Amino acid sequence: MDEQTLMKKYPKIFRQKDLSMKETAMYWGVECGPGWYNLIDTLCYSLQKLTDKKGHPQVEFTQVKEKFGSLRIYTQGGSDLQWELISFAEDLSKKICEKCGKPGQLRNDGWMITLCDDCQKRRDNG
């Protein structure tokens, strides 16, 4: 899965991708590694289902990025339950390799990043 697939699959959540950089940080796209795309996909599915089937407000992402080794998602709209799901996904990202999606851990060698052992070894070896 890639960024464009996510945006096409959830056009309401990623509506702000078409706004200017002065209007939204979503202009810059999804600013994290591909290892988290399945996590974001699952989150978007759950958020949109709550809107479509349960009447929760429409969530729009205003920024999706990595910060301090974990996923950060900023939004407009949403209910308490939807915000809890976003918070859960952000916490879960600390256990998923940002590069490949395998189980990982938060690492700090001057730069915080969540990686599996294999991706950390590749990083160490240049």
Contact map, one row per residue, 1 for C-alpha under 8 A:
111011000000000000000000000000000100110000000000000000000000000000000000000000000000000000000000000000000000000000000000000000
111111000000000000000000000000000100100000000000000000000000000000000000000000000000000000000000000000000000000000000000000000
111111100000000000000000000011000000100000000000000000000000000000000000000000000000000000000000000000000000000000000000000000
011111110000000000000000000000000000000000000000000000000000000000000000000000000000000000000000000000000000000000000000000000
111111111000000000000000000000000000000000000000000000000000000000000000000000000000000000000000000000000000000000000000000000
111111111100000000000000000000000000100010000000000000000000000000000000000000000000000000000000000000000000000000000000000000
001111111110110000000000000000000000000000000000000000000000000000000000000000000000000000000000000000000000000000000000000000
000111111110000000000000000000000000000000000000000000000000000000000000000000000000000000000000000000000000000000000000000000
000011111110000000000000000000000000000000000000000000000000000000000000000000000000000000000000000000000000000000000000000000
000001111111110000000000000000000000000000011001000000000000000000000000000000000000000000000000000000000000000000000000000000
000000111111111000000000000000000000000000000000000000000000000000000000000000000000000000000000000000000000000000000000000000
000000000111111000000000000000000000000000000000000000000111000000000000000000000000000000000000000000000000000000000000000000
000000100111111100000000000000000000000000010001000000000111100000000000000000000000000000000000000000000000000000000000000000
000000100111111110000000010000000000000000000000000000000001100000000000000000000000000000000000000000000000000000000000000000
000000000011111111000000000000000000000000000000000000000001100000000000000000000000000000000000000000000000000000000000000000
000000000000111111100001011000000000000000000000000000000001110000000000000000000000000000000000000000000000000000000000000000
000000000000011111100001011110000000000000000000000000000000000000000000000000000000000000000000000000000000000000000000000000
000000000000001111110000001000000000000000000000000000000000000000000000000000000000000000000000000000000000000000000000000000
000000000000000111111011011000000000000000000000000000000000000000000000000000000000000000000000000000000000000000000000000000
000000000000000001111111001000000000000000000000000000000000000000000000000000000000000000000000000000000000000000000000000000
000000000000000000111111111100000000000000000000000000000000000000000000000000000000000000000000000000000000000000000000000000
000000000000000000011111100000000000000000000000000000000000000000000000000000000000000000000000000000000000000000000000000000
000000000000000000111111100000000000000000000000000000000000000000000000000000000000000000000000000000000000000000000000000000
000000000000000110111111111000000000000000000000000000000000011000000000000000000000000000000000000000000000000000000000000000
000000000000000000001111111110000000000000000000000000000000011000000000000000000000000000000000000000000000000000000000000000
000000000000010110101001111111000000000000000000000000000000111100000000000000000000000000000000000000000000000000000000000000
000000000000000111111001111110000000000000000000000000000000000000000000000000000000000000000000000000000000000000000000000000
000000000000000010001000111111100000000000000000000000000000000000000000000000000000000000000000000000000000000000000000000000
001000000000000010000000111111100000000000000000000000000000001100000000000000000000000000000000000000000000000000000000000000
001000000000000000000000010111110000000000000000000000000000001110000000000000000000000000000000000000000000000000000000000000
000000000000000000000000000111111000000000000000000000000000000111000000000000000000000000000000000000000000000000000000000000
000000000000000000000000000001111101000000000000000000000000000111000010000000000000000000000000010000000000000000000000000000
000000000000000000000000000000111111100000000000000000000000000000000000000000000000000000000000011100000000000000000000000000
110000000000000000000000000000011111100000000000000000000000000000000000000000000000000000000000011110000000000000000000000000
000000000000000000000000000000001111110000000000000000000000000000000000000000000000000000000001111111000000000000000000000000
000000000000000000000000000000011111111100000000000000000000000000000010000000000000000000001001111110000000000000000000000000
111001000000000000000000000000001111111110000000000000000000000000000000000000000000000000000000000000000000000000000000000000
100000000000000000000000000000000011111111000000000000000000000000000000000000000000000000000000000010000000000000000000000000
000000000000000000000000000000000001111111100000000000000000000000000000000000000000000010001000000000000000000000000000000000
000000000000000000000000000000000001111111110000000000000000000000000000000000000000000010000000000000000000000000000000000000
000001000000000000000000000000000000111111111000000000000000000000000000000000000000000000000000000000000000000000000000000000
000000000000000000000000000000000000011111111100000000000000000000000000000000000000000000000000000000000000000000000000000000
000000000000000000000000000000000000001111111110000000000000000000000000000000000000110010000000000000000000000000000000000000
000000000100100000000000000000000000000111111111000000000000000000000000000000000000000000000000000000000000000000000000000000
000000000100000000000000000000000000000011111111100000000000000000000000000000000000000000000000000000000000000000000000000000
000000000000000000000000000000000000000001111111110000000000000000000000000000000000000000000000000000000000000000000000000000
000000000000000000000000000000000000000000111111111000000010000000000000000000000100100000000000000000000000000000000000000000
000000000100100000000000000000000000000000011111111100000110000000000000000000000000000000000000000000000000000000000000000000
000000000000000000000000000000000000000000001111111111000000000000000000000000000000000000000000000000000000000000000000000000
000000000000000000000000000000000000000000000111111111110000000000000000000000000100000000000000000000000000000000000000000000
000000000000000000000000000000000000000000000011111111111100000000000000000000000000000000000000000000000000000000000000000000
000000000000000000000000000000000000000000000001111111110000000000000000000000000000000000000000000000000000000000000000000000
000000000000000000000000000000000000000000000000111111100000000000000000000000000000000000000000000000000000000000000000000000
000000000000000000000000000000000000000000000000111111110000000000000000000000000000000000000000000000000000000000000000000000
000000000000000000000000000000000000000000000000011111111000000000000000000000000000000000000000000000000000000000000000000000
000000000000000000000000000000000000000000000000011101111100000000000000000001100000000000000000000000000000000000000000000000
000000000000000000000000000000000000000000000000001000111110000000000000000011100000000000000000000000000000000000000000000000
000000000001100000000000000000000000000000000001001000011111000000000000000011000000000000000000000000000000000000000000000000
000000000001100000000000000000000000000000000011000000001111100000000000001111000000000000000000000000000000000000000000000000
000000000001111100000000000000000000000000000000000000000111110000000000001110000000000000000000000000000000000000000000000000
000000000000111100000000010000000000000000000000000000000011111100000000111100000000000000000000000000000000000000000000000000
000000000000000100000001110000000000000000000000000000000001111100000000111100000000000000000000000000000000000000000000000000
000000000000000000000001110011000000000000000000000000000000111110000001111000000000000000000000000000000000000000000000000000
000000000000000000000000010011110000000000000000000000000000111111000011110000000000000000000000000000000000000000000000000000
000000000000000000000000000001110000000000000000000000000000001111100011100000000000000000000000000000000000000000000000000000
000000000000000000000000000000110000000000000000000000000000000111111111000000000000000000000000000000000000000000000000000000
000000000000000000000000000000000000000000000000000000000000000011111111000000000000000000000000000000000000000000000000000000
000000000000000000000000000000000000000000000000000000000000000001111100000000000000000000000000000000000000001110000000000000
000000000000000000000000000000000000000000000000000000000000000001111110000000000000000000000100000000000110001111000000000000
000000000000000000000000000000000000000000000000000000000000000001111111000000000000000001101100000000000100000011000000000000
000000000000000000000000000000010001000000000000000000000000000111101111100000000000000011101100000000000000000000000000000000
000000000000000000000000000000000000000000000000000000000000001111100111110000000000000001000000000000000000000000000000000000
000000000000000000000000000000000000000000000000000000000000111110000011111000000000010001000000000000000000000000000000000000
000000000000000000000000000000000000000000000000000000000000111100000001111100000000000000000000000000000000000000000000000000
000000000000000000000000000000000000000000000000000000000011111000000000111111000000000000000000000000000000000000000000000000
000000000000000000000000000000000000000000000000000000000011110000000000011111000000000000000000000000000000000000000000000000
000000000000000000000000000000000000000000000000000000001111000000000000001111100000000000000000000000000000000000000000000000
000000000000000000000000000000000000000000000000000000011110000000000000001111111110000000000000000000000000000000000000000000
000000000000000000000000000000000000000000000000000000011000000000000000000011111110000000000000000000000000000000000000000000
000000000000000000000000000000000000000000000000000000000000000000000000000001111111000000000000000000000000000000000000000000
000000000000000000000000000000000000000000000000000000000000000000000000000001111111100000000000000000000000000000000000000000
000000000000000000000000000000000000000000000010010000000000000000000000000001111111110000000000000000000000000000000000000000
000000000000000000000000000000000000000000000000000000000000000000000000000001111111111000000000000000000000000000000000000000
000000000000000000000000000000000000000000000000000000000000000000000000000000011111111100000000000000000000000000000000000000
000000000000000000000000000000000000000000100010000000000000000000000000000000001111111110000000000000000000000000000000000000
000000000000000000000000000000000000000000100000000000000000000000000000100000000111111111000000000000000000000000000000000000
000000000000000000000000000000000000000000000000000000000000000000000000000000000011111111100000000000000000000000000000000000
000000000000000000000000000000000000000000000000000000000000000000000000000000000001111111110000000000000000000000000000000000
000000000000000000000000000000000000001100100000000000000000000000000010000000000000111111111000000000000000000000000000000000
000000000000000000000000000000000000000000000000000000000000000000000111100000000000011111111100000000000000000000000000000000
000000000000000000000000000000000000000000000000000000000000000000000110000000000000001111111110000000000000000000000000000000
000000000000000000000000000000000000000000000000000000000000000000000000000000000000000111111111000000000000000000000000000000
000000000000000000000000000000000001001000000000000000000000000000000110000000000000000011111111110000000000000001000000000000
000000000000000000000000000000000000000000000000000000000000000000001110000000000000000001111111100000011100000001000000000000
000000000000000000000000000000000000000000000000000000000000000000000000000000000000000000111111100000111100000001000000000000
000000000000000000000000000000000011000000000000000000000000000000000000000000000000000000011111110011111000000001110000000000
000000000000000000000000000000000011000000000000000000000000000000000000000000000000000000001111111111111000000001110010000000
000000000000000000000000000000011111000000000000000000000000000000000000000000000000000000001001111110000000000011100000000000
000000000000000000000000000000001111000000000000000000000000000000000000000000000000000000000000111110000000000000100010000000
000000000000000000000000000000001111000000000000000000000000000000000000000000000000000000000000111111000000000000000010000000
000000000000000000000000000000000111010000000000000000000000000000000000000000000000000000000001111111110000000000000000000000
000000000000000000000000000000000010000000000000000000000000000000000000000000000000000000000001100111110000000000010000000000
000000000000000000000000000000000000000000000000000000000000000000000000000000000000000000000011100011111000000000110000000000
000000000000000000000000000000000000000000000000000000000000000000000000000000000000000000000111100011111100000001111000000000
000000000000000000000000000000000000000000000000000000000000000000000000000000000000000000000111100000111110000001110000000000
000000000000000000000000000000000000000000000000000000000000000000001100000000000000000000000110000000011111000111100000000000
000000000000000000000000000000000000000000000000000000000000000000001000000000000000000000000000000000001111101111100000000000
000000000000000000000000000000000000000000000000000000000000000000000000000000000000000000000000000000000111111110000000000000
000000000000000000000000000000000000000000000000000000000000000000000000000000000000000000000000000000000011111100000000000000
000000000000000000000000000000000000000000000000000000000000000000000000000000000000000000000000000000000001111100000000000000
000000000000000000000000000000000000000000000000000000000000000000011000000000000000000000000000000000000011111110000000000000
000000000000000000000000000000000000000000000000000000000000000000011000000000000000000000000000000000000111111111000000000000
000000000000000000000000000000000000000000000000000000000000000000011100000000000000000000000000010000000111001111100000000000
000000000000000000000000000000000000000000000000000000000000000000001100000000000000000000001111110000011110000111110000000000
000000000000000000000000000000000000000000000000000000000000000000000000000000000000000000000001111000111110000011111111000000
000000000000000000000000000000000000000000000000000000000000000000000000000000000000000000000001100001111000000001111111000000
000000000000000000000000000000000000000000000000000000000000000000000000000000000000000000000000000000010000000000111111100000
000000000000000000000000000000000000000000000000000000000000000000000000000000000000000000000000000000000000000000111111110000
000000000000000000000000000000000000000000000000000000000000000000000000000000000000000000000000101100000000000000111111111000
000000000000000000000000000000000000000000000000000000000000000000000000000000000000000000000000000000000000000000111111111100
000000000000000000000000000000000000000000000000000000000000000000000000000000000000000000000000000000000000000000001111111110
000000000000000000000000000000000000000000000000000000000000000000000000000000000000000000000000000000000000000000000111111111
000000000000000000000000000000000000000000000000000000000000000000000000000000000000000000000000000000000000000000000011111111
000000000000000000000000000000000000000000000000000000000000000000000000000000000000000000000000000000000000000000000001111111
000000000000000000000000000000000000000000000000000000000000000000000000000000000000000000000000000000000000000000000000111111
000000000000000000000000000000000000000000000000000000000000000000000000000000000000000000000000000000000000000000000000011111
